[in-house]
Amino acid sequence: MMRTEHKGTKTQSFSLWLYFVSLCLCIPLVVYGYDDYRNARVDSLEAALKSANPPKGEELLKAYDELMRGYLSIDDKKAEYYAQKALALSYKVNGVWRRQNALRYLGLLRYGKEDFDEALRYFQQALAVVDTMEHDSRYNEGHVDDARSAIYGSIANVYNLQGKAHLAINYYQKALPIFEKHHWLQSQAILYNNIGELYLIMGNSQEAERNYLLAIQKGEESKDSLMMALPQKGLVKLYIGQNDYEKARQNAEQCYAYYYAHRDEEMEDYPVVLSYMARLNLMEGHQDLAAAKTYAREAVSLADSLRLEEQRDVYVACSEVAMTEGRWKEALDYGLRTVRPDSLATDADANCYRLLAEIYTEFGQKEKAREYIQKMHNVMTRYATDHYQSGLSQMEVLYETRQKEAQIAALDKERGLYLWLLAAAIGLIALLAVLFVYRHLAHRRQKALLAAKVALETETKERQILARDLHDGLGGMLSVLRMKLEDGSHDSLALLDAIHTELRRTAHHLMPEELLKNGLESALRDFAISVPNAKFQAIGEICLNRDKELVLYRCAYELVNNAMKHAEAGNISIQLMQEPHQVTLSVSDDGKGMVSPDPEGMGLQNIRERIEPYKGRFDIVSADGQGTDINITLPL
């Protein structure tokens, strides 16, 4: 079993190999720090489920999750039972994290049974669930990366066991940026080692060496001796195949030191390392037959006692030692044991056939030698063809996968652009709305200020008119009354009547009570009664709003007052006529008239300002000595 330390934690745990050793190639497959739950208290958890107060909701989902993992390497059926339970419950309680966990473990169970297609289906479903976690506030970046890298590793392992090296490397490389981002050194070391093994099988020695060296580097940084020994084992095999004795020896010494110290823990790998040491001591120019024989005997003894399924490297080493010593019968015996009935047409198969052809040649059995030479040729041809076709198939799958990923990325980018444009449009609309509201409020404030200004100016002018009326009218009359009283005149009563009339007219100008009670027609009729020699006539049904009534009343008062004071009129006519679309106020007098009406005069200017907001029209017809006709028209 291989110990790893996941995510830089101090907790040492066994990696969950569980079928994760390649049956054909002796390649340890990466597992991303899965926790080992073989010692979990599954009995106590099951007892809790059957108790009077069993867990519910999230707690029940957690219990299913622990039981699923606890039984994974003990009882496949129970592990799958609780995984299915966890999966079903995760939808009810929205347990996204444990849902992807359940899907991944169901994939691992199918993987262990070599149902690779079903395993991949579960892993892809788990990846889809992990994608949703990116937008779930309950999970941070570490949660997403942890889950995604574990699934990538599982998918890569499936392709690894299927001999689909290109696809396996692709998924290992998908996990690499995640490991680098979080500085998960041991996971990086395992990943580089697995990629190195795949490249070695593919015959790409350069890439195999590069990845093995990277794995050793990460092992040194993580201070894990096993993470250095694994890739060193691969390098020994690589350099022996290249007849590079010095590099093979340097790596073999360190590798052997580790596996010898941990031979009780690494029982499956130790015989393989011994076989490499035997072959190292047979290399031309550096032969140490005694050492080679010792390593070979120990290797075959351990392999046979452990009944290892994969012993080809051990038998090859023993056969080569026997050939060197001239023990050809023993060499043949070991050589025949390297032949697998279920040959997968690998480079290793071809080497075994080559070894047997050489042995039969030494025996002089030319037919047998030719037979194994032909088998070697067939295997190499089939291997090249299978490798080429498999490579094409995998490259096609990779191309399609990357096309889909590119399409998804393009859609995400397009969606992001649309969201940005939508946000910009909403922002622009909001800005326009704010500007509109601001402008509307500013306009209202401006109107309010203008109305206040007009009201103030109108009030000021009204006060001036009132002051002038009181001074010129009542003030003069009161002065005359005072003199008459001092002289004992008998005209005092008549003068008091005049003063009363003038006071009534002034009060009418300020706020005619009759206008408020009975409208403009009644108010003008009452006003005309208070003015000597004045007549009033209404034509049509007079029906106006209060504002227009007040405006026309004040205009009538102003015009009548001007006619009395300035035109020296004997008769004054006030006429009010309402038509469907307008109302007209006419004030005529027989006074001395105006030679040229002054548009800037206070009285006329007051009238113009009063009717301007209502788009009124102001017409004057007058001539010297011929009286004056003034018409004010307001549209309805």
C-alpha positions in Angstrom: 0.0 0.0 0.0 1.2 3.5 -0.7 1.0 6.3 1.8 0.3 9.8 0.7 -0.4 13.1 2.5 -3.3 14.8 0.9 -3.5 18.6 0.4 -0.5 19.3 2.6 -2.2 18.0 5.8 -0.2 16.2 8.5 -2.6 13.3 8.6 -1.0 10.3 6.9 -3.5 7.9 5.3 -3.4 4.9 3.0 -4.3 5.7 -0.6 -7.3 3.8 -1.7 -5.7 1.4 -4.3 -8.7 -1.0 -4.5 -8.1 -2.4 -7.9 -6.0 0.6 -8.7 -2.9 -1.5 -9.7 -2.6 -2.2 -13.4 -3.0 -5.9 -13.7 -0.9 -6.1 -16.9 1.7 -3.4 -16.6 2.4 -3.2 -12.8 1.7 0.6 -12.9 0.6 2.1 -9.7 -2.3 4.4 -10.6 -2.7 7.8 -8.9 -5.4 8.2 -6.2 -5.7 11.7 -5.0 -5.5 11.2 -1.3 -8.7 9.3 -0.8 -9.2 8.7 2.9 -9.1 5.1 4.1 -12.3 4.2 5.9 -11.6 0.5 6.3 -11.4 1.0 10.1 -14.5 3.2 10.2 -17.1 2.0 12.7 -19.6 0.8 10.2 -21.3 -1.4 12.7 -22.0 1.5 15.1 -23.2 3.7 12.2 -25.6 1.0 11.0 -26.8 0.5 14.6 -27.5 4.3 14.8 -29.6 4.0 11.6 -31.7 1.3 13.3 -32.1 3.1 16.6 -35.2 4.7 18.0 -33.9 8.1 17.1 -32.1 7.7 13.8 -30.4 10.6 12.1 -32.3 12.7 9.6 -31.7 15.1 6.8 -28.0 16.2 6.5 -27.0 13.9 9.3 -28.5 10.9 7.6 -26.8 11.8 4.4 -23.5 12.1 6.2 -24.0 8.6 7.7 -24.7 7.1 4.3 -21.6 8.8 3.0 -19.4 7.3 5.8 -20.9 3.9 5.4 -20.4 4.0 1.6 -16.7 4.8 2.1 -16.3 2.4 5.0 -17.6 -0.6 3.0 -15.8 0.3 -0.2 -12.9 -2.1 0.3 -14.8 -4.5 2.5 -18.1 -5.3 0.9 -18.9 -4.1 -2.6 -22.6 -4.7 -2.3 -23.0 -2.8 0.9 -20.8 0.0 -0.4 -23.1 0.3 -3.5 -26.3 0.1 -1.4 -25.2 3.0 0.8 -23.9 5.0 -2.2 -27.3 4.7 -3.9 -29.0 5.7 -0.7 -26.7 8.8 -0.4 -27.3 9.7 -4.0 -31.1 9.6 -3.7 -31.1 11.5 -0.4 -28.7 14.2 -1.8 -31.4 15.4 -4.2 -33.9 15.7 -1.3 -31.6 17.8 1.0 -29.6 19.5 -1.8 -26.4 17.8 -0.7 -24.3 18.6 -3.7 -20.9 17.7 -2.2 -22.0 14.3 -1.1 -23.9 13.7 -4.4 -20.7 14.0 -6.4 -19.0 11.8 -3.7 -21.7 9.1 -4.2 -21.4 9.3 -8.0 -17.6 9.0 -7.8 -17.7 6.0 -5.5 -20.3 4.3 -7.7 -17.8 4.8 -10.5 -15.0 3.4 -8.5 -17.1 0.3 -7.7 -17.7 -0.2 -11.5 -14.0 0.4 -12.1 -13.1 -2.3 -9.7 -15.3 -4.7 -11.6 -13.7 -3.6 -14.9 -17.0 -2.2 -16.1 -15.1 0.8 -17.5 -17.9 2.3 -19.6 -20.3 2.4 -16.7 -17.5 3.8 -14.5 -16.8 6.6 -16.9 -20.5 7.4 -17.1 -20.6 7.9 -13.3 -17.5 9.9 -13.3 -18.8 12.3 -16.0 -22.0 12.7 -14.0 -19.9 13.6 -10.9 -18.0 16.2 -13.0 -21.3 17.8 -14.0 -22.3 18.0 -10.4 -18.9 19.6 -9.5 -19.5 22.2 -12.2 -22.7 23.4 -10.3 -20.6 23.7 -7.1 -18.8 26.7 -8.6 -21.9 28.8 -8.3 -22.9 27.5 -4.9 -22.0 29.8 -2.0 -21.6 26.8 0.3 -18.5 25.6 -1.4 -15.2 27.4 -1.9 -12.5 27.0 -4.6 -10.7 24.3 -2.5 -13.8 22.2 -2.4 -14.4 22.4 -6.1 -10.7 21.7 -7.0 -10.5 18.8 -4.6 -13.5 17.1 -6.0 -12.6 17.8 -9.7 -9.0 16.6 -9.4 -10.1 13.4 -7.8 -12.5 12.7 -10.6 -9.9 13.6 -13.2 -7.6 11.1 -11.6 -10.3 8.4 -11.6 -11.1 8.9 -15.3 -7.4 8.8 -16.1 -7.0 5.6 -14.2 -9.8 4.0 -16.3 -8.2 5.0 -19.5 -4.8 3.8 -18.1 -6.1 0.3 -17.5 -7.8 0.3 -20.9 -4.4 1.0 -22.5 -5.6 4.4 -23.8 -2.5 6.3 -22.9 -3.3 9.5 -24.8 -6.7 9.9 -23.0 -5.2 8.9 -19.6 -2.4 11.5 -20.0 -4.9 14.1 -21.0 -6.9 13.7 -17.8 -3.8 13.5 -15.7 -2.7 16.8 -17.2 -6.1 18.3 -16.5 -5.5 17.6 -12.8 -1.9 19.0 -12.8 -2.8 22.8 -12.8 -5.1 22.2 -9.8 -2.3 20.4 -7.9 0.2 23.2 -8.7 -2.3 25.9 -7.6 -2.7 24.3 -4.2 0.9 23.1 -3.9 -0.2 19.5 -3.5 3.3 18.1 -3.9 2.7 14.4 -3.3 -0.2 14.4 -5.8 2.0 16.1 -8.3 4.7 13.5 -7.8 2.2 10.6 -8.3 0.8 12.2 -11.4 4.2 12.8 -13.0 5.2 9.2 -12.2 2.0 7.8 -13.9 2.5 10.0 -17.0 6.1 8.8 -17.1 4.9 5.1 -17.0 2.5 5.8 -19.8 5.1 7.4 -22.0 7.4 4.5 -21.4 4.8 2.1 -22.6 4.2 4.2 -25.7 7.9 4.1 -26.4 8.5 7.8 -25.9 11.7 7.5 -23.8 12.4 11.3 -23.8 9.0 12.2 -22.3 9.1 9.3 -19.9 12.4 10.4 -18.5 11.3 14.0 -18.2 8.2 13.1 -16.2 10.0 10.7 -14.0 12.6 13.4 -13.1 9.7 15.8 -12.3 8.1 13.2 -10.1 11.5 12.8 -8.2 11.7 16.6 -7.8 8.2 16.8 -6.3 9.0 13.8 -4.1 12.1 15.6 -2.8 10.1 18.8 -2.1 7.5 16.9 -0.2 10.2 14.9 1.7 8.4 11.6 0.9 10.9 8.8 0.1 8.3 6.7 -1.7 7.5 9.5 -4.0 11.1 9.4 -5.1 11.5 5.6 -5.2 8.5 5.1 -7.6 9.8 7.2 -10.5 13.4 5.9 -9.8 12.1 2.4 -10.4 10.7 3.5 -13.7 14.0 5.2 -14.6 16.0 2.1 -13.8 13.9 0.1 -16.3 14.2 2.9 -18.9 18.0 3.2 -18.6 18.5 -0.6 -18.7 16.6 -0.7 -21.9 18.9 2.0 -23.3 22.0 0.2 -22.0 22.9 3.3 -20.0 24.6 1.6 -17.1 25.7 4.7 -15.1 22.3 6.3 -15.0 20.6 3.0 -14.3 23.1 2.3 -11.4 22.6 5.7 -9.8 18.8 5.4 -9.7 18.9 1.6 -8.8 21.0 2.2 -5.7 18.6 4.7 -4.2 15.5 2.8 -5.4 16.8 -0.5 -4.0 17.7 1.1 -0.7 14.1 2.3 -0.2 12.4 -0.9 -1.2 14.8 -3.0 0.8 14.0 -0.9 3.9 10.2 -1.2 3.2 10.1 -4.8 1.7 7.4 -5.8 4.2 5.2 -2.9 3.0 6.0 -3.0 -0.7 5.7 -6.7 -1.2 4.5 -6.5 -4.8 7.1 -4.0 -6.0 10.1 -5.3 -4.2 10.5 -8.5 -6.4 10.4 -6.3 -9.5 13.1 -4.0 -8.1 15.2 -7.1 -7.4 14.8 -8.3 -11.0 16.0 -4.9 -12.2 19.1 -5.2 -9.9 19.8 -8.6 -11.4 19.6 -7.3 -15.0 21.7 -4.3 -14.0 24.5 -6.7 -13.0 24.3 -8.5 -16.3 24.9 -5.3 -18.4 27.9 -5.6 -20.8 31.1 -4.3 -19.3 29.7 -4.3 -15.8 28.8 -7.9 -15.2 28.7 -9.2 -11.7 27.2 -12.7 -12.2 27.2 -13.6 -8.5 25.2 -10.5 -7.5 22.9 -10.9 -10.5 22.2 -14.5 -9.5 21.6 -13.5 -5.8 19.1 -10.8 -6.8 17.3 -13.1 -9.3 16.9 -16.0 -6.8 15.5 -13.7 -4.1 13.1 -12.1 -6.6 11.7 -15.4 -7.9 11.5 -16.8 -4.4 9.4 -13.8 -3.2 7.2 -13.8 -6.3 6.4 -17.5 -6.0 5.7 -17.3 -2.3 3.4 -14.3 -2.7 1.8 -15.8 -5.8 1.9 -12.5 -7.6 -0.1 -12.4 -10.8 2.4 -10.2 -12.6 5.9 -11.9 -12.4 7.1 -11.4 -16.0 10.0 -9.0 -15.1 11.2 -11.5 -12.5 11.1 -14.5 -14.9 12.9 -12.5 -17.6 15.7 -11.6 -15.2 16.0 -15.3 -14.0 16.1 -16.5 -17.6 18.8 -14.0 -18.6 20.9 -15.0 -15.5 20.6 -18.7 -16.5 21.5 -17.9 -20.1 24.7 -16.1 -18.9 25.7 -19.1 -16.8 24.9 -21.5 -19.7 22.0 -23.2 -17.9 19.9 -23.3 -21.0 17.2 -25.7 -19.8 16.6 -23.5 -16.8 16.6 -20.5 -19.0 14.0 -22.1 -21.3 11.8 -23.0 -18.3 11.8 -19.4 -17.0 11.4 -18.1 -20.6 8.3 -20.1 -21.2 6.8 -18.8 -18.0 7.1 -15.2 -19.4 4.6 -16.1 -22.2 1.0 -15.0 -21.4 -1.8 -16.8 -23.0 -3.9 -13.6 -23.1 -1.2 -11.7 -24.9 -2.0 -8.0 -25.4 0.6 -7.5 -28.1 2.9 -5.3 -26.2 6.6 -4.5 -26.5 7.2 -6.7 -23.5 5.6 -9.7 -25.3 7.9 -9.2 -28.2 10.9 -9.2 -25.9 9.8 -12.5 -24.4 9.4 -14.1 -27.8 12.9 -12.8 -28.8 14.3 -14.3 -25.6 12.7 -17.7 -26.4 13.9 -17.6 -30.0 17.5 -17.1 -28.8 17.2 -20.0 -26.4 15.8 -22.4 -29.0 18.5 -21.3 -31.4 21.1 -22.3 -28.8 19.4 -25.7 -28.5 19.6 -26.0 -32.3 15.8 -26.2 -32.6 15.5 -24.1 -35.7 11.7 -24.7 -36.2 11.0 -23.5 -32.7 13.4 -20.6 -33.1 11.7 -19.6 -36.3 8.3 -20.0 -34.7 9.1 -17.5 -31.9 10.8 -15.1 -34.3 7.6 -15.1 -36.3 5.6 -14.6 -33.2 7.9 -11.7 -32.2 7.3 -10.2 -35.7 3.6 -10.7 -35.5 3.4 -9.2 -32.1 5.5 -6.2 -33.1 3.3 -5.7 -36.2 0.1 -6.0 -34.3 1.4 -3.8 -31.5 2.4 -1.1 -34.1 -1.0 -1.4 -35.8 -3.0 -1.5 -32.6 -0.9 1.3 -31.1 -1.4 3.4 -34.3 -5.2 2.8 -34.6 -5.7 3.3 -30.8 -3.7 6.5 -31.0 -5.9 7.7 -33.9 -9.1 6.8 -32.0 -7.9 8.5 -28.9 -6.8 11.6 -30.7 -10.2 11.7 -32.4 -11.9 11.5 -28.9 -9.6 14.2 -27.6 -10.3 16.4 -30.6 -14.0 16.0 -30.1 -13.7 16.6 -26.4 -11.6 19.7 -26.9 -14.1 20.9 -29.5 -16.9 20.5 -27.0 -14.9 22.3 -24.3 -14.1 25.1 -26.7 -17.8 25.4 -27.6 -18.7 25.5 -23.9 -16.0 28.1 -23.3 -17.2 30.1 -26.2 -20.8 29.9 -25.0 -19.7 30.9 -21.5 -17.8 33.8 -23.0 -20.8 34.7 -25.1 -23.0 34.4 -22.1 -20.6 36.6 -20.2 -20.7 39.2 -23.0 -24.5 39.1 -23.0 -24.6 39.5 -19.3 -22.1 42.4 -19.5 -24.2 44.1 -22.2 -27.4 43.5 -20.2 -25.7 45.0 -17.1 -24.5 47.9 -19.2 -28.0 48.4 -20.7 -29.6 48.2 -17.2 -27.0 50.7 -16.0 -27.7 53.0 -18.9 -31.4 52.8 -18.4 -30.9 53.4 -14.6 -28.7 56.4 -15.5 -31.2 57.8 -17.9 -34.0 57.3 -15.3 -31.9 59.1 -12.7 -31.2 61.9 -15.2 -34.9 62.0 -16.1 -36.0 62.2 -12.5 -33.3 64.8 -11.8 -34.4 66.9 -14.7 -38.0 66.5 -13.8 -37.3 67.5 -10.2 -35.1 70.4 -11.4 -37.9 71.5 -13.8 -40.4 71.3 -10.9 -38.1 73.3 -8.7 -37.6 75.8 -11.5 -41.4 76.1 -12.0 -41.9 76.4 -8.3 -39.2 79.2 -8.1 -40.7 80.9 -11.1 -44.2 80.6 -9.6 -43.0 81.9 -6.3 -41.2 84.8 -8.1 -44.3 85.6 -10.1 -46.5 85.4 -7.0 -44.1 87.7 -5.2 -44.0 90.2 -8.0 -47.7 90.0 -8.4 -48.2 90.5 -4.6 -45.8 93.4 -4.7 -47.7 95.1 -7.5 -51.0 94.4 -5.8 -49.6 96.0 -2.7 -48.4 99.0 -4.8 -51.9 99.3 -6.4 -53.6 99.0 -3.0 -51.2 101.6 -1.5 -51.9 103.9 -4.4 -55.6 103.4 -4.2 -55.7 104.0 -0.4 -53.4 107.1 -0.8 -55.1 108.6 -3.8 -58.6 107.6 -3.0 -59.4 107.1 0.6 -56.5 109.2 1.8 -57.6 112.3 -0.2 -61.2 111.8 0.8 -60.3 111.5 4.5 -58.3 114.7 4.2 -61.2 116.6 2.6 -63.5 115.1 5.3 -61.2 116.4 8.0 -61.3 120.0 6.5 -65.0 119.9 6.1 -65.5 118.8 9.7 -63.3 121.7 10.9 -65.2 124.2 8.7 -68.6 122.8 9.9 -69.6 121.8 6.4 -72.9 120.0 5.8 -71.4 117.8 3.0 -69.8 115.4 5.5 -72.4 112.7 5.1 -72.1 112.6 1.3 -68.4 112.5 1.6 -68.6 109.6 4.0 -70.8 107.7 1.5 -68.1 108.2 -1.1 -65.4 107.0 1.2 -67.5 103.9 2.0 -68.0 103.2 -1.8 -64.2 103.6 -2.4 -63.5 101.3 0.5 -65.9 98.7 -0.9 -64.2 98.9 -4.3 -60.8 98.4 -2.7 -62.0 95.4 -0.7 -63.5 93.9 -3.8 -60.1 94.2 -5.5 -58.3 92.4 -2.7 -60.5 89.4 -2.7 -64.1 89.7 -3.9 -66.3 87.7 -1.6 -69.0 87.5 -4.3 -66.5 85.8 -6.7 -65.7 83.1 -4.2 -69.4 82.4 -3.5 -71.1 82.8 -6.9 -68.5 83.0 -9.6 -67.2 85.6 -12.1 -70.5 86.7 -13.6 -72.0 87.6 -10.3 -68.8 89.2 -9.0 -68.5 91.5 -12.1 -72.2 92.4 -11.9 -71.7 93.4 -8.2 -68.5 95.3 -9.1 -70.3 97.3 -11.8 -72.9 98.3 -9.3 -70.2 99.8 -7.1 -68.8 101.9 -10.0 -70.7 105.1 -11.0 -72.0 105.0 -14.6 -70.7 101.4 -15.2 -72.8 98.6 -16.9 -72.2 94.9 -17.1 -73.4 92.4 -19.6 -72.8 88.6 -19.8 -73.2 86.7 -23.1 -73.4 82.9 -23.1 -73.1 80.5 -20.2 -70.1 81.5 -18.1 -68.4 78.4 -16.7 -64.7 78.8 -15.9 -62.2 77.4 -13.4 -61.4 79.5 -10.3 -57.9 80.6 -11.6 -59.2 82.1 -14.8 -62.1 83.7 -13.0 -59.8 85.5 -10.6 -57.5 86.6 -13.5 -60.3 88.1 -15.5 -61.8 89.7 -12.4 -58.5 91.4 -11.6 -58.0 92.5 -15.2 -61.6 94.0 -15.2 -60.8 95.8 -12.0 -57.6 97.2 -13.4 -59.1 98.3 -16.6 -62.1 100.0 -14.9 -59.9 101.7 -12.4 -57.7 103.0 -15.2 -60.7 104.3 -17.1 -62.0 106.2 -14.1 -58.7 107.7 -13.1 -57.0 108.4 -16.4 -59.5 108.4 -19.2 -62.0 110.7 -17.4 -64.8 108.4 -18.7 -68.4 109.2 -18.3 -69.7 105.7 -19.0 -68.0 102.4 -18.7 -69.2 99.1 -20.3 -68.0 95.7 -19.0 -68.9 92.7 -21.2 -68.1 89.0 -20.6 -68.7 86.5 -23.4 -68.0 82.8 -23.4 -67.7 80.8 -26.7 -66.9 77.1 -27.2 -63.2 77.6 -27.5 -62.5 80.9 -25.7 -63.8 83.5 -23.3 -63.5 87.3 -23.9 -63.6 90.2 -21.4 -64.2 93.6 -23.0 -64.0 97.0 -21.2 -65.1 100.1 -23.1 -65.3 103.7 -22.1 -66.1 107.1 -23.7 -63.2 108.8 -22.1 -60.5 110.9 -23.7 -58.8 107.8 -25.2 -55.1 107.2 -25.8 -52.9 108.7 -28.5 -50.5 105.8 -28.3 -51.1 103.1 -25.7 -48.0 102.6 -23.5 -47.2 98.8 -23.4 -44.9 99.4 -20.5 -47.4 101.1 -18.3 -47.8 99.5 -14.9 -51.5 98.7 -15.4 -51.2 97.2 -18.9 -48.1 95.4 -17.9 -49.8 93.8 -15.0 -52.6 92.6 -17.2 -50.2 91.1 -19.7 -48.4 89.2 -17.0 -51.6 87.9 -15.6 -52.9 86.4 -18.9 -49.5 85.2 -20.3 -49.5 81.8 -18.4 -52.9 81.1 -20.0 -51.7 82.1 -23.5 -54.2 85.0 -23.5 -54.5 87.7 -26.1 -54.6 91.5 -25.2 -56.1 93.9 -27.8 -56.4 97.7 -27.4 -58.5 100.0 -29.8 -58.2 103.7 -28.9 -57.9 107.1 -30.4 -57.5 110.6 -29.0 -60.8 111.9 -27.8 -62.8 108.8 -29.0 -62.7 106.5 -26.0 -61.0 103.1 -25.5 -62.0 99.5 -26.2 -59.8 96.8 -24.6 -60.4 93.0 -25.3 -58.8 90.2 -23.3 -59.2 86.7 -24.8 -58.3 83.4 -23.0 -58.4 80.1 -24.9 -60.4 77.3 -23.2 
